[in-house]
Amino acid sequence: MSNVFSRACSWCIVFGGLGIVACASPSSPSAISSAEAVSSGLTAQSGGVTDATLMNAGWSCMDVGGGFTVCAQPGQDLPPVPFVPGGPPTYTLAAFLNHEFDHHVKFLRPDLFHDQKCVGGAPMERHPLVGYYHCAIPVRGN
């Protein structure tokens, strides 16, 4: 439990977060189907998917400040701080603004970065604390 708390605190530092959002166990079948919809590319215009919905479906979510919450699907944790060589090649997190699904954030391990661009052509930037390159991926319809 202290390892989870340590990672969560690190993410608060990374994003200037205000607090940590705890995860709960699934509470209803609708929460699980909504979570599956997000992982398969559901757009924000479809409605009904919130950070709370995903937390109830077992996703790891954290308040990172400024009204933003990021969520990692079950089986994929949040990126560790500091960087761990040989960690997962990528992370894709769902980002929520004021509890509404807003965009995805993609992180790419630095040894796999070769000047790839973000969707739309913007450059990926190296995150100073996480060590991964990252960018926002807009959701269709936003």
The first five atom37 places (N, CA, C, CB, O) and aatype in JSON, in Angstrom:
{
  "aatype": [12, 15, 2, 19, 13, 15, 1, 0, 4, 15, 17, 4, 9, 19, 13, 7, 7, 10, 7, 9, 19, 0, 4, 0, 15, 14, 15, 15, 14, 15, 0, 9, 15, 15, 0, 6, 0, 19, 15, 15, 7, 10, 16, 0, 5, 15, 7, 7, 19, 16, 3, 0, 16, 10, 12, 2, 0, 7, 17, 15, 4, 12, 3, 19, 7, 7, 7, 13, 16, 19, 4, 0, 5, 14, 7, 5, 3, 10, 14, 14, 19, 14, 13, 19, 14, 7, 7, 14, 14, 16, 18, 16, 10, 0, 0, 13, 10, 2, 8, 6, 13, 3, 8, 8, 19, 11, 13, 10, 1, 14, 3, 10, 13, 8, 3, 5, 11, 4, 19, 7, 7, 0, 14, 12, 6, 1, 8, 14, 10, 19, 7, 18, 18, 8, 4, 0, 9, 14, 19, 1, 7, 2],
  "atom_mask": [
    [1, 1, 1, 1, 1],
    [1, 1, 1, 1, 1],
    [1, 1, 1, 1, 1],
    [1, 1, 1, 1, 1],
    [1, 1, 1, 1, 1],
    [1, 1, 1, 1, 1],
    [1, 1, 1, 1, 1],
    [1, 1, 1, 1, 1],
    [1, 1, 1, 1, 1],
    [1, 1, 1, 1, 1],
    [1, 1, 1, 1, 1],
    [1, 1, 1, 1, 1],
    [1, 1, 1, 1, 1],
    [1, 1, 1, 1, 1],
    [1, 1, 1, 1, 1],
    [1, 1, 1, 0, 1],
    [1, 1, 1, 0, 1],
    [1, 1, 1, 1, 1],
    [1, 1, 1, 0, 1],
    [1, 1, 1, 1, 1],
    [1, 1, 1, 1, 1],
    [1, 1, 1, 1, 1],
    [1, 1, 1, 1, 1],
    [1, 1, 1, 1, 1],
    [1, 1, 1, 1, 1],
    [1, 1, 1, 1, 1],
    [1, 1, 1, 1, 1],
    [1, 1, 1, 1, 1],
    [1, 1, 1, 1, 1],
    [1, 1, 1, 1, 1],
    [1, 1, 1, 1, 1],
    [1, 1, 1, 1, 1],
    [1, 1, 1, 1, 1],
    [1, 1, 1, 1, 1],
    [1, 1, 1, 1, 1],
    [1, 1, 1, 1, 1],
    [1, 1, 1, 1, 1],
    [1, 1, 1, 1, 1],
    [1, 1, 1, 1, 1],
    [1, 1, 1, 1, 1],
    [1, 1, 1, 0, 1],
    [1, 1, 1, 1, 1],
    [1, 1, 1, 1, 1],
    [1, 1, 1, 1, 1],
    [1, 1, 1, 1, 1],
    [1, 1, 1, 1, 1],
    [1, 1, 1, 0, 1],
    [1, 1, 1, 0, 1],
    [1, 1, 1, 1, 1],
    [1, 1, 1, 1, 1],
    [1, 1, 1, 1, 1],
    [1, 1, 1, 1, 1],
    [1, 1, 1, 1, 1],
    [1, 1, 1, 1, 1],
    [1, 1, 1, 1, 1],
    [1, 1, 1, 1, 1],
    [1, 1, 1, 1, 1],
    [1, 1, 1, 0, 1],
    [1, 1, 1, 1, 1],
    [1, 1, 1, 1, 1],
    [1, 1, 1, 1, 1],
    [1, 1, 1, 1, 1],
    [1, 1, 1, 1, 1],
    [1, 1, 1, 1, 1],
    [1, 1, 1, 0, 1],
    [1, 1, 1, 0, 1],
    [1, 1, 1, 0, 1],
    [1, 1, 1, 1, 1],
    [1, 1, 1, 1, 1],
    [1, 1, 1, 1, 1],
    [1, 1, 1, 1, 1],
    [1, 1, 1, 1, 1],
    [1, 1, 1, 1, 1],
    [1, 1, 1, 1, 1],
    [1, 1, 1, 0, 1],
    [1, 1, 1, 1, 1],
    [1, 1, 1, 1, 1],
    [1, 1, 1, 1, 1],
    [1, 1, 1, 1, 1],
    [1, 1, 1, 1, 1],
    [1, 1, 1, 1, 1],
    [1, 1, 1, 1, 1],
    [1, 1, 1, 1, 1],
    [1, 1, 1, 1, 1],
    [1, 1, 1, 1, 1],
    [1, 1, 1, 0, 1],
    [1, 1, 1, 0, 1],
    [1, 1, 1, 1, 1],
    [1, 1, 1, 1, 1],
    [1, 1, 1, 1, 1],
    [1, 1, 1, 1, 1],
    [1, 1, 1, 1, 1],
    [1, 1, 1, 1, 1],
    [1, 1, 1, 1, 1],
    [1, 1, 1, 1, 1],
    [1, 1, 1, 1, 1],
    [1, 1, 1, 1, 1],
    [1, 1, 1, 1, 1],
    [1, 1, 1, 1, 1],
    [1, 1, 1, 1, 1],
    [1, 1, 1, 1, 1],
    [1, 1, 1, 1, 1],
    [1, 1, 1, 1, 1],
    [1, 1, 1, 1, 1],
    [1, 1, 1, 1, 1],
    [1, 1, 1, 1, 1],
    [1, 1, 1, 1, 1],
    [1, 1, 1, 1, 1],
    [1, 1, 1, 1, 1],
    [1, 1, 1, 1, 1],
    [1, 1, 1, 1, 1],
    [1, 1, 1, 1, 1],
    [1, 1, 1, 1, 1],
    [1, 1, 1, 1, 1],
    [1, 1, 1, 1, 1],
    [1, 1, 1, 1, 1],
    [1, 1, 1, 1, 1],
    [1, 1, 1, 1, 1],
    [1, 1, 1, 1, 1],
    [1, 1, 1, 0, 1],
    [1, 1, 1, 0, 1],
    [1, 1, 1, 1, 1],
    [1, 1, 1, 1, 1],
    [1, 1, 1, 1, 1],
    [1, 1, 1, 1, 1],
    [1, 1, 1, 1, 1],
    [1, 1, 1, 1, 1],
    [1, 1, 1, 1, 1],
    [1, 1, 1, 1, 1],
    [1, 1, 1, 1, 1],
    [1, 1, 1, 0, 1],
    [1, 1, 1, 1, 1],
    [1, 1, 1, 1, 1],
    [1, 1, 1, 1, 1],
    [1, 1, 1, 1, 1],
    [1, 1, 1, 1, 1],
    [1, 1, 1, 1, 1],
    [1, 1, 1, 1, 1],
    [1, 1, 1, 1, 1],
    [1, 1, 1, 1, 1],
    [1, 1, 1, 0, 1],
    [1, 1, 1, 1, 1]
  ],
  "atom_positions": [
    [[0.82, -1.19, 0.0], [0.0, 0.0, 0.0], [0.86, 1.26, 0.0], [-0.93, 0.0, 1.2], [0.52, 2.25, -0.65]],
    [[2.0, 1.22, 0.74], [2.85, 2.4, 0.77], [3.48, 2.66, -0.59], [3.93, 2.24, 1.82], [3.75, 3.82, -0.93]],
    [[3.74, 1.6, -1.4], [4.27, 1.77, -2.75], [3.27, 2.5, -3.63], [4.63, 0.41, -3.37], [3.65, 3.38, -4.4]],
    [[1.99, 2.15, -3.52], [0.94, 2.82, -4.28], [0.86, 4.28, -3.85], [-0.43, 2.12, -4.08], [0.76, 5.17, -4.68]],
    [[0.91, 4.51, -2.53], [0.86, 5.87, -2.02], [2.05, 6.68, -2.5], [0.8, 5.87, -0.5], [1.91, 7.85, -2.86]],
    [[3.23, 6.07, -2.51], [4.44, 6.74, -2.96], [4.32, 7.16, -4.42], [5.65, 5.84, -2.78], [4.66, 8.29, -4.77]],
    [[3.83, 6.27, -5.27], [3.65, 6.61, -6.69], [2.64, 7.73, -6.84], [3.2, 5.37, -7.5], [2.84, 8.66, -7.63]],
    [[1.55, 7.64, -6.1], [0.52, 8.67, -6.2], [1.07, 10.02, -5.78], [-0.69, 8.31, -5.34], [0.78, 11.03, -6.42]],
    [[1.85, 10.06, -4.71], [2.45, 11.32, -4.27], [3.39, 11.86, -5.33], [3.19, 11.14, -2.94], [3.44, 13.06, -5.58]],
    [[4.14, 10.97, -5.95], [5.05, 11.41, -7.02], [4.29, 12.05, -8.16], [5.87, 10.23, -7.55], [4.72, 13.07, -8.71]],
    [[3.16, 11.47, -8.52], [2.35, 12.05, -9.6], [1.81, 13.41, -9.21], [1.21, 11.12, -9.98], [1.69, 14.3, -10.05]],
    [[1.46, 13.58, -7.93], [0.99, 14.89, -7.49], [2.07, 15.93, -7.7], [0.55, 14.86, -6.01], [1.79, 17.05, -8.12]],
    [[3.32, 15.56, -7.42], [4.43, 16.48, -7.63], [4.59, 16.75, -9.12], [5.74, 15.9, -7.03], [4.78, 17.9, -9.52]],
    [[4.51, 15.7, -9.93], [4.69, 15.84, -11.37], [3.71, 16.84, -11.95], [4.52, 14.49, -12.06], [4.11, 17.72, -12.71]],
    [[2.47, 16.73, -11.62], [1.45, 17.56, -12.23], [1.01, 18.73, -11.35], [0.26, 16.73, -12.56], [0.11, 19.47, -11.73]],
    [[1.64, 18.9, -10.2], [1.21, 19.97, -9.31], [-0.17, 19.69, -8.77], [0.0, 0.0, 0.0], [-0.97, 20.59, -8.55]],
    [[-0.44, 18.4, -8.57], [-1.78, 17.98, -8.15], [-2.12, 18.43, -6.76], [0.0, 0.0, 0.0], [-1.26, 18.8, -5.97]],
    [[-3.38, 18.41, -6.48], [-3.88, 18.83, -5.19], [-4.22, 17.67, -4.28], [-5.08, 19.7, -5.37], [-4.32, 17.84, -3.07]],
    [[-4.39, 16.48, -4.84], [-4.75, 15.36, -4.0], [-4.74, 14.07, -4.77], [0.0, 0.0, 0.0], [-4.51, 14.05, -5.98]],
    [[-4.99, 13.0, -4.07], [-5.0, 11.68, -4.67], [-6.42, 11.15, -4.61], [-4.01, 10.71, -3.94], [-7.1, 11.25, -3.59]],
    [[-6.87, 10.6, -5.72], [-8.2, 10.03, -5.77], [-8.07, 8.54, -5.55], [-8.91, 10.35, -7.11], [-7.33, 7.87, -6.27]],
    [[-8.77, 8.01, -4.58], [-8.69, 6.58, -4.28], [-9.56, 5.8, -5.25], [-9.12, 6.3, -2.83], [-10.56, 6.29, -5.75]],
    [[-9.15, 4.57, -5.5], [-9.91, 3.69, -6.39], [-10.84, 2.81, -5.57], [-8.96, 2.83, -7.25], [-10.54, 2.48, -4.42]],
    [[-11.94, 2.44, -6.17], [-12.9, 1.57, -5.51], [-13.12, 0.36, -6.38], [-14.23, 2.31, -5.23], [-12.73, 0.35, -7.54]],
    [[-13.74, -0.66, -5.84], [-14.05, -1.85, -6.62], [-15.26, -1.59, -7.49], [-14.28, -3.06, -5.7], [-16.03, -0.67, -7.21]],
    [[-15.45, -2.39, -8.54], [-16.6, -2.18, -9.41], [-17.9, -2.24, -8.63], [-16.62, -3.21, -10.54], [-18.1, -3.09, -7.77]],
    [[-18.8, -1.28, -8.96], [-20.05, -1.24, -8.21], [-21.25, -1.63, -9.06], [-20.26, 0.12, -7.64], [-22.32, -1.94, -8.53]],
    [[-21.09, -1.61, -10.39], [-22.24, -1.95, -11.22], [-21.77, -2.38, -12.61], [-23.22, -0.77, -11.33], [-20.69, -1.98, -13.05]],
    [[-22.58, -3.19, -13.3], [-22.21, -3.59, -14.66], [-22.09, -2.4, -15.6], [-23.22, -4.57, -15.21], [-21.27, -2.42, -16.52]],
    [[-22.89, -1.34, -15.38], [-22.82, -0.2, -16.28], [-21.49, 0.5, -16.17], [-23.94, 0.78, -15.99], [-20.99, 1.04, -17.16]],
    [[-20.88, 0.52, -14.98], [-19.56, 1.13, -14.82], [-18.53, 0.37, -15.63], [-19.16, 1.17, -13.33], [-17.67, 0.97, -16.27]],
    [[-18.6, -0.95, -15.61], [-17.64, -1.76, -16.35], [-17.82, -1.57, -17.84], [-17.79, -3.24, -15.98], [-16.83, -1.43, -18.56]],
    [[-19.04, -1.56, -18.34], [-19.23, -1.38, -19.77], [-18.81, 0.01, -20.21], [-20.7, -1.64, -20.15], [-18.31, 0.17, -21.33]],
    [[-18.99, 1.02, -19.38], [-18.53, 2.37, -19.72], [-17.02, 2.42, -19.77], [-19.05, 3.38, -18.71], [-16.45, 3.07, -20.65]],
    [[-16.35, 1.74, -18.85], [-14.89, 1.7, -18.85], [-14.37, 1.02, -20.1], [-14.36, 0.99, -17.61], [-13.41, 1.48, -20.72]],
    [[-15.0, -0.07, -20.49], [-14.6, -0.77, -21.71], [-14.81, 0.13, -22.92], [-15.39, -2.08, -21.87], [-14.02, 0.08, -23.87]],
    [[-15.84, 0.94, -22.9], [-16.11, 1.84, -24.01], [-14.99, 2.86, -24.16], [-17.45, 2.55, -23.82], [-14.57, 3.16, -25.28]],
    [[-14.5, 3.41, -23.05], [-13.4, 4.37, -23.12], [-12.16, 3.71, -23.67], [-13.12, 4.98, -21.75], [-11.48, 4.28, -24.53]],
    [[-11.85, 2.5, -23.19], [-10.62, 1.84, -23.64], [-10.7, 1.48, -25.12], [-10.35, 0.6, -22.82], [-9.67, 1.28, -25.76]],
    [[-11.9, 1.39, -25.67], [-12.02, 1.06, -27.09], [-12.25, 2.3, -27.95], [-13.15, 0.08, -27.29], [-12.57, 2.17, -29.13]],
    [[-12.1, 3.5, -27.38], [-12.13, 4.71, -28.2], [-13.4, 5.52, -28.13], [0.0, 0.0, 0.0], [-13.64, 6.32, -29.04]],
    [[-14.21, 5.36, -27.12], [-15.43, 6.16, -26.98], [-15.09, 7.64, -26.95], [-16.19, 5.76, -25.7], [-14.11, 8.03, -26.32]],
    [[-15.88, 8.46, -27.6], [-15.63, 9.9, -27.59], [-16.4, 10.55, -26.46], [-16.02, 10.53, -28.94], [-17.36, 9.99, -25.93]],
    [[-15.97, 11.74, -26.1], [-16.61, 12.49, -25.03], [-18.05, 12.83, -25.38], [-15.84, 13.77, -24.73], [-18.89, 12.95, -24.49]],
    [[-18.36, 12.97, -26.66], [-19.71, 13.32, -27.06], [-20.7, 12.2, -26.76], [-19.75, 13.65, -28.52], [-21.9, 12.45, -26.68]],
    [[-20.22, 10.98, -26.61], [-21.11, 9.87, -26.31], [-21.67, 9.97, -24.9], [-20.39, 8.54, -26.49], [-22.71, 9.4, -24.6]],
    [[-20.98, 10.69, -24.03], [-21.47, 10.95, -22.69], [-21.47, 9.72, -21.79], [0.0, 0.0, 0.0], [-21.3, 8.59, -22.24]],
    [[-21.67, 9.98, -20.51], [-21.82, 8.91, -19.54], [-20.54, 8.4, -18.92], [0.0, 0.0, 0.0], [-20.59, 7.78, -17.86]],
    [[-19.39, 8.63, -19.53], [-18.14, 8.14, -18.98], [-17.48, 9.28, -18.22], [-17.21, 7.58, -20.09], [-17.2, 10.34, -18.79]],
    [[-17.22, 9.06, -16.94], [-16.54, 10.04, -16.11], [-15.37, 9.35, -15.41], [-17.51, 10.68, -15.08], [-15.25, 8.13, -15.46]],
    [[-14.53, 10.14, -14.77], [-13.45, 9.55, -14.0], [-14.0, 8.69, -12.87], [-12.54, 10.65, -13.44], [-13.41, 7.66, -12.53]],
    [[-15.11, 9.09, -12.27], [-15.73, 8.29, -11.21], [-16.22, 6.94, -11.75], [-16.9, 9.06, -10.57], [-16.1, 5.92, -11.08]],
    [[-16.76, 6.94, -12.97], [-17.2, 5.7, -13.6], [-16.03, 4.74, -13.74], [-17.82, 5.98, -14.99], [-16.16, 3.55, -13.44]],
    [[-14.9, 5.26, -14.18], [-13.73, 4.4, -14.37], [-13.16, 3.93, -13.03], [-12.65, 5.15, -15.15], [-12.75, 2.77, -12.91]],
    [[-13.13, 4.8, -12.04], [-12.65, 4.38, -10.72], [-13.5, 3.25, -10.17], [-12.65, 5.57, -9.73], [-12.99, 2.29, -9.59]],
    [[-14.8, 3.36, -10.36], [-15.72, 2.3, -9.91], [-15.52, 1.01, -10.68], [-17.17, 2.76, -10.04], [-15.92, -0.06, -10.21]],
    [[-14.92, 1.09, -11.87], [-14.66, -0.1, -12.68], [-13.24, -0.63, -12.48], [-14.89, 0.22, -14.16], [-12.8, -1.52, -13.2]],
    [[-12.52, -0.08, -11.49], [-11.2, -0.6, -11.16], [-10.03, 0.1, -11.81], [0.0, 0.0, 0.0], [-8.9, -0.4, -11.72]],
    [[-10.24, 1.23, -12.46], [-9.14, 1.97, -13.04], [-8.41, 2.74, -11.94], [-9.65, 2.94, -14.15], [-9.01, 3.1, -10.93]],
    [[-7.11, 2.99, -12.14], [-6.32, 3.82, -11.22], [-6.45, 5.26, -11.7], [-4.8, 3.36, -11.16], [-6.05, 5.59, -12.81]],
    [[-7.0, 6.11, -10.85], [-7.19, 7.51, -11.23], [-6.59, 8.42, -10.17], [-8.69, 7.83, -11.42], [-6.52, 8.08, -8.99]],
    [[-6.14, 9.6, -10.62], [-5.55, 10.55, -9.71], [-5.85, 11.98, -10.14], [-4.05, 10.34, -9.61], [-5.76, 12.31, -11.32]],
    [[-6.2, 12.81, -9.18], [-6.39, 14.24, -9.4], [-5.01, 14.85, -9.56], [-7.2, 14.9, -8.21], [-4.17, 14.73, -8.67]],
    [[-4.77, 15.52, -10.68], [-3.47, 16.12, -10.94], [-3.53, 17.65, -10.92], [-2.92, 15.65, -12.27], [-2.58, 18.31, -11.33]],
    [[-4.62, 18.2, -10.45], [-4.76, 19.64, -10.31], [-5.36, 20.31, -11.53], [0.0, 0.0, 0.0], [-5.41, 19.73, -12.61]],
    [[-5.82, 21.53, -11.34], [-6.39, 22.31, -12.42], [-7.67, 21.73, -12.97], [0.0, 0.0, 0.0], [-8.04, 22.02, -14.11]],
    [[-8.36, 20.92, -12.19], [-9.59, 20.28, -12.66], [-9.36, 19.01, -13.45], [0.0, 0.0, 0.0], [-10.32, 18.39, -13.9]],
    [[-8.1, 18.6, -13.62], [-7.77, 17.41, -14.39], [-7.59, 16.19, -13.5], [-6.51, 17.65, -15.2], [-7.03, 16.26, -12.41]],
    [[-8.08, 15.07, -14.0], [-7.86, 13.75, -13.41], [-7.37, 12.86, -14.54], [-9.18, 13.18, -12.73], [-7.9, 12.91, -15.65]],
    [[-6.36, 12.03, -14.26], [-5.9, 11.06, -15.25], [-6.19, 9.67, -14.73], [-4.38, 11.24, -15.55], [-6.13, 9.42, -13.52]],
    [[-6.5, 8.76, -15.64], [-6.86, 7.39, -15.27], [-6.11, 6.39, -16.15], [-8.37, 7.17, -15.39], [-6.0, 6.57, -17.37]],
    [[-5.6, 5.34, -15.5], [-4.94, 4.24, -16.21], [-5.84, 3.02, -16.09], [-3.51, 3.95, -15.62], [-6.36, 2.73, -15.01]],
    [[-6.02, 2.31, -17.18], [-6.9, 1.15, -17.19], [-6.36, 0.04, -16.29], [-7.08, 0.62, -18.62], [-5.16, 0.01, -16.0]],
    [[-7.22, -0.85, -15.84], [-6.77, -1.95, -14.99], [-5.63, -2.73, -15.65], [-7.94, -2.9, -14.67], [-5.66, -3.0, -16.85]],
    [[-4.63, -3.07, -14.85], [-3.46, -3.78, -15.37], [-2.37, -2.87, -15.87], [0.0, 0.0, 0.0], [-1.27, -3.33, -16.15]],
    [[-2.65, -1.58, -15.99], [-1.65, -0.6, -16.4], [-1.61, 0.46, -15.31], [-1.97, 0.03, -17.82], [-2.58, 1.19, -15.12]],
    [[-0.5, 0.55, -14.61], [-0.38, 1.53, -13.55], [-0.02, 2.88, -14.14], [0.67, 1.1, -12.51], [0.2, 3.01, -15.34]],
    [[0.05, 3.89, -13.3], [0.54, 5.19, -13.71], [2.06, 5.12, -13.84], [0.11, 6.3, -12.69], [2.68, 4.33, -13.13]],
    [[2.67, 5.91, -14.72], [4.12, 5.86, -14.88], [4.84, 6.16, -13.56], [4.58, 6.87, -15.95], [4.41, 7.04, -12.81]],
    [[5.92, 5.42, -13.26], [6.63, 5.64, -12.0], [7.5, 6.89, -12.03], [7.49, 4.43, -11.67], [7.98, 7.31, -13.08]],
    [[7.7, 7.46, -10.88], [8.62, 8.57, -10.71], [9.58, 8.16, -9.61], [7.88, 9.92, -10.36], [9.12, 7.83, -8.52]],
    [[10.88, 8.15, -9.83], [11.53, 8.54, -11.08], [11.43, 7.45, -12.13], [12.98, 8.88, -10.82], [10.93, 6.36, -11.87]],
    [[11.92, 7.76, -13.33], [11.93, 6.85, -14.46], [12.6, 5.52, -14.09], [12.63, 7.49, -15.65], [13.63, 5.5, -13.42]],
    [[12.0, 4.43, -14.54], [12.56, 3.1, -14.33], [12.95, 2.53, -15.69], [11.53, 2.15, -13.59], [12.07, 2.23, -16.5]],
    [[14.26, 2.37, -15.96], [14.68, 1.8, -17.25], [14.05, 0.43, -17.45], [16.22, 1.71, -17.33], [13.94, -0.37, -16.52]],
    [[13.65, 0.17, -18.67], [13.05, -1.12, -19.0], [11.59, -1.24, -18.6], [0.0, 0.0, 0.0], [11.02, -2.32, -18.67]],
    [[10.99, -0.13, -18.18], [9.57, -0.14, -17.83], [8.71, -0.34, -19.07], [0.0, 0.0, 0.0], [9.24, -0.55, -20.16]],
    [[7.39, -0.26, -18.92], [6.52, -0.42, -20.08], [6.9, 0.54, -21.21], [5.06, -0.21, -19.68], [7.31, 1.67, -20.94]],
    [[6.77, 0.11, -22.46], [7.16, 0.97, -23.58], [6.29, 2.22, -23.69], [7.09, 0.19, -24.88], [6.78, 3.29, -24.04]],
    [[5.0, 2.08, -23.39], [4.1, 3.23, -23.47], [3.07, 3.16, -22.34], [3.39, 3.28, -24.84], [2.82, 2.11, -21.75]],
    [[2.51, 4.3, -22.08], [1.33, 4.43, -21.22], [0.35, 5.28, -21.99], [1.69, 5.06, -19.79], [0.75, 6.27, -22.61]],
    [[-0.91, 4.93, -21.98], [-1.94, 5.8, -22.52], [-2.97, 5.99, -21.43], [-2.59, 5.19, -23.83], [-3.62, 5.03, -20.99]],
    [[-3.13, 7.22, -20.99], [-4.04, 7.55, -19.9], [-5.23, 8.32, -20.43], [-3.31, 8.35, -18.81], [-5.11, 9.09, -21.38]],
    [[-6.37, 8.11, -19.82], [-7.55, 8.92, -20.13], [-7.5, 10.15, -19.24], [-8.88, 8.11, -19.91], [-7.26, 10.04, -18.04]],
    [[-7.73, 11.33, -19.83], [-7.69, 12.58, -19.08], [-9.1, 13.18, -19.03], [-6.69, 13.58, -19.72], [-9.81, 13.24, -20.03]],
    [[-9.46, 13.62, -17.84], [-10.78, 14.19, -17.6], [-10.62, 15.61, -17.1], [-11.59, 13.34, -16.59], [-9.78, 15.88, -16.24]],
    [[-11.41, 16.52, -17.63], [-11.44, 17.9, -17.16], [-12.78, 18.1, -16.48], [-11.22, 18.93, -18.33], [-13.83, 17.95, -17.11]],
    [[-12.74, 18.44, -15.21], [-13.97, 18.6, -14.42], [-14.88, 17.38, -14.55], [-14.73, 19.86, -14.85], [-16.09, 17.5, -14.69]],
    [[-14.26, 16.2, -14.5], [-14.92, 14.89, -14.52], [-15.5, 14.49, -15.87], [-16.02, 14.87, -13.5], [-16.15, 13.45, -15.97]],
    [[-15.29, 15.29, -16.9], [-15.74, 14.98, -18.26], [-14.56, 14.47, -19.07], [-16.38, 16.24, -18.95], [-13.48, 15.06, -19.03]],
    [[-14.75, 13.36, -19.8], [-13.68, 12.81, -20.63], [-13.24, 13.87, -21.63], [-14.15, 11.52, -21.37], [-14.06, 14.4, -22.37]],
    [[-11.93, 14.18, -21.66], [-11.42, 15.28, -22.47], [-10.44, 14.83, -23.55], [-10.76, 16.29, -21.59], [-10.59, 15.2, -24.71]],
    [[-9.44, 14.02, -23.17], [-8.44, 13.57, -24.14], [-7.65, 12.41, -23.54], [-7.49, 14.74, -24.54], [-7.87, 12.02, -22.39]],
    [[-6.76, 11.86, -24.33], [-5.82, 10.84, -23.86], [-4.44, 11.49, -23.75], [-5.79, 9.59, -24.83], [-4.16, 12.48, -24.43]],
    [[-3.61, 10.94, -22.89], [-2.22, 11.36, -22.79], [-1.37, 10.13, -23.07], [-1.89, 11.99, -21.38], [-1.52, 9.1, -22.41]],
    [[-0.48, 10.24, -24.05], [0.39, 9.13, -24.4], [1.8, 9.42, -23.89], [0.39, 8.87, -25.93], [2.34, 10.5, -24.11]],
    [[2.39, 8.44, -23.21], [3.77, 8.51, -22.75], [4.56, 7.44, -23.5], [3.87, 8.31, -21.19], [4.09, 6.32, -23.65]],
    [[5.75, 7.8, -23.96], [6.62, 6.89, -24.72], [7.98, 6.83, -24.04], [6.76, 7.35, -26.21], [8.59, 7.86, -23.76]],
    [[8.45, 5.61, -23.77], [9.74, 5.42, -23.1], [10.84, 6.08, -23.92], [10.04, 3.91, -22.9], [10.84, 5.98, -25.15]],
    [[11.8, 6.77, -23.27], [12.8, 7.56, -24.0], [13.68, 6.76, -24.96], [13.68, 8.25, -23.04], [14.09, 7.29, -25.99]],
    [[13.98, 5.5, -24.66], [14.82, 4.72, -25.57], [14.08, 4.33, -26.84], [15.33, 3.46, -24.87], [14.69, 3.87, -27.81]],
    [[12.76, 4.51, -26.85], [11.95, 4.2, -28.03], [11.57, 5.46, -28.81], [10.69, 3.45, -27.62], [10.95, 5.38, -29.87]],
    [[11.94, 6.61, -28.28], [11.61, 7.88, -28.93], [12.63, 8.18, -30.02], [11.58, 9.04, -27.89], [13.83, 8.19, -29.79]],
    [[12.11, 8.42, -31.23], [12.94, 8.76, -32.38], [12.29, 9.9, -33.14], [13.15, 7.52, -33.32], [12.01, 9.79, -34.33]],
    [[12.06, 11.0, -32.43], [11.44, 12.2, -33.0], [10.03, 11.98, -33.53], [12.29, 12.72, -34.11], [9.59, 12.67, -34.44]],
    [[9.3, 11.01, -32.95], [7.91, 10.82, -33.35], [7.11, 12.07, -32.99], [7.3, 9.56, -32.66], [7.44, 12.8, -32.06]],
    [[6.08, 12.3, -33.75], [5.21, 13.44, -33.53], [3.91, 12.97, -32.88], [4.92, 14.18, -34.86], [3.54, 11.8, -32.96]],
    [[3.24, 13.91, -32.24], [1.93, 13.65, -31.68], [0.9, 13.65, -32.81], [1.56, 14.7, -30.6], [1.2, 14.07, -33.93]],
    [[-0.29, 13.19, -32.51], [-1.39, 13.29, -33.46], [-1.55, 14.78, -33.78], [-2.73, 12.66, -32.89], [-1.62, 15.6, -32.86]],
    [[-1.6, 15.13, -35.04], [-1.69, 16.53, -35.44], [-0.34, 17.16, -35.75], [0.0, 0.0, 0.0], [-0.28, 18.3, -36.2]],
    [[0.76, 16.41, -35.51], [2.08, 16.88, -35.89], [2.88, 17.63, -34.85], [0.0, 0.0, 0.0], [4.04, 17.97, -35.11]],
    [[2.32, 17.9, -33.68], [3.08, 18.59, -32.63], [4.18, 17.66, -32.11], [2.15, 19.04, -31.45], [4.01, 16.45, -32.1]],
    [[5.31, 18.24, -31.69], [6.38, 17.39, -31.18], [6.05, 16.81, -29.8], [7.68, 18.18, -31.11], [5.36, 17.45, -29.0]],
    [[6.54, 15.62, -29.54], [6.42, 15.05, -28.2], [7.48, 15.74, -27.34], [6.61, 13.47, -28.19], [8.56, 16.08, -27.84]],
    [[7.19, 15.94, -26.08], [8.12, 16.59, -25.17], [8.48, 15.63, -24.05], [7.51, 17.89, -24.6], [7.66, 14.83, -23.61]],
    [[9.73, 15.71, -23.6], [10.16, 14.85, -22.5], [9.69, 15.44, -21.19], [11.7, 14.66, -22.5], [9.93, 16.62, -20.9]],
    [[9.02, 14.62, -20.39], [8.55, 15.07, -19.09], [9.71, 14.99, -18.12], [7.33, 14.21, -18.6], [10.31, 13.92, -17.98]],
    [[10.06, 16.08, -17.44], [11.27, 16.1, -16.63], [11.27, 15.13, -15.44], [11.49, 17.47, -16.13], [12.34, 14.63, -15.08]],
    [[10.15, 14.86, -14.84], [10.12, 13.95, -13.69], [9.8, 12.52, -14.06], [9.12, 14.44, -12.69], [10.37, 11.58, -13.48]],
    [[8.91, 12.33, -15.0], [8.52, 10.98, -15.41], [9.6, 10.36, -16.29], [7.17, 11.0, -16.15], [9.83, 9.15, -16.24]],
    [[10.28, 11.18, -17.11], [11.34, 10.7, -17.98], [10.85, 10.19, -19.32], [0.0, 0.0, 0.0], [11.65, 9.98, -20.24]],
    [[9.56, 9.98, -19.46], [8.97, 9.55, -20.72], [8.67, 10.78, -21.58], [7.68, 8.7, -20.48], [8.48, 11.88, -21.05]],
    [[8.62, 10.58, -22.91], [8.11, 11.62, -23.8], [6.59, 11.53, -23.75], [8.65, 11.45, -25.28], [6.04, 10.44, -23.57]],
    [[5.91, 12.65, -23.9], [4.45, 12.64, -23.77], [3.8, 13.65, -24.7], [4.05, 12.91, -22.33], [4.44, 14.59, -25.17]],
    [[2.51, 13.44, -24.94], [1.69, 14.39, -25.67], [0.22, 14.08, -25.43], [2.02, 14.36, -27.19], [-0.15, 12.98, -25.03]],
    [[-0.6, 15.07, -25.69], [-2.05, 14.92, -25.58], [-2.59, 14.43, -26.92], [-2.74, 16.26, -25.17], [-2.16, 14.89, -27.98]],
    [[-3.52, 13.49, -26.87], [-4.18, 12.98, -28.06], [-5.63, 13.39, -27.99], [-4.03, 11.43, -28.2], [-6.37, 12.89, -27.14]],
    [[-6.05, 14.31, -28.86], [-7.44, 14.77, -28.8], [-8.41, 13.65, -29.13], [-7.66, 15.93, -29.76], [-8.08, 12.68, -29.82]],
    [[-9.61, 13.8, -28.62], [-10.67, 12.82, -28.87], [-11.54, 13.38, -29.99], [-11.51, 12.52, -27.58], [-11.91, 14.56, -29.97]],
    [[-11.87, 12.54, -30.95], [-12.74, 12.99, -32.06], [-13.98, 13.68, -31.5], [-13.15, 11.79, -32.97], [-14.57, 13.22, -30.52]],
    [[-14.36, 14.76, -32.13], [-15.57, 15.47, -31.72], [-15.31, 16.57, -30.72], [0.0, 0.0, 0.0], [-16.21, 17.35, -30.43]],
    [[-14.09, 16.66, -30.18], [-13.78, 17.75, -29.22], [-13.35, 18.98, -29.96], [-12.7, 17.34, -28.23], [-13.05, 20.0, -29.34]]
  ]
}
